[in-house]
Amino acid sequence: MATLTIRLPDDKHARLKQLAEYRQISMNKLMEELSTVALAQFDAELRFRTRAARGSAETGLQLLDQLDADSDG
């Protein structure tokens, strides 16, 4: 397991510490959870961009139109 040292403004550190206390977890666990969320968002965006690059704009717009029609019904 790696160790990471980060620099944060004092006010941001205090707010993160409050959040960790509110969730009843350590700052280490909070940073692990926040990094997991950030990586999941990055992975989802990367998958989306990869699929978008392989697809066609016309097909994508047709799918969106179909989703809109399905949600209206």
N, C-alpha and C positions, 0 to 999 in steps of 0.2 A: 504494500500500500504506500502511496506517495504522500508526501507532506507538501502543502502549498501555503505560502505566506502571501497575503494580499494587503494592499493599502486601501483604506476606506476613510472618507471624512468621518469625523467623530459622531456627527448627528446620524449618519446612515448606520454606523456601527451600533449606536444606541437603539435605533429603531429595529434593527435585525435582532439584537439581543432581546428586546421586548417581545418580538414575534416568537422567538424560540421559547421564551418563558411562557408565553400565552399557550403555545402548542405543547408545552411541557416536554420539550426535547432539547438536546444540547445544540450549541451553535454549530458544531461539527455535523450533526445530523441534519440541521436546517440547510447548511450549505450543500450537503449531499443531495437532499431533496430538490433544492432549487436548481442544482446543476443537472439533475435527472430530467426535470421539466424542460430546461433549456435545450438539452440534447434531443429530447423527444420532438420538440418543436422544429429543431434544425433537421432532424431525420425526415420528418413529415414534409417539410418544404423541399428538401432534396429529392425525395421520391416524387413529389408533385411536379417539380421542374423537369426531372428526368422523363416522366411520362408525357408531360406537355411537349417536350422537344421531339418525342417520337410520334405524337398524334397530329391530327389536323385541327385547325381552328374551326372549320365548318362542322366537323363531327362533335367537337366540344360544345359549340353553341347549340347544336341540335339536342344534345343530352341535357343542357341547362334548360332549354325550352320544354323538354319532356318532364323534367323535375318540377318546373313551375306549373305545368298543366296538371301533374299528379297531385301537387299540394293544394291546388285550387278546388279539386273535386272532392 
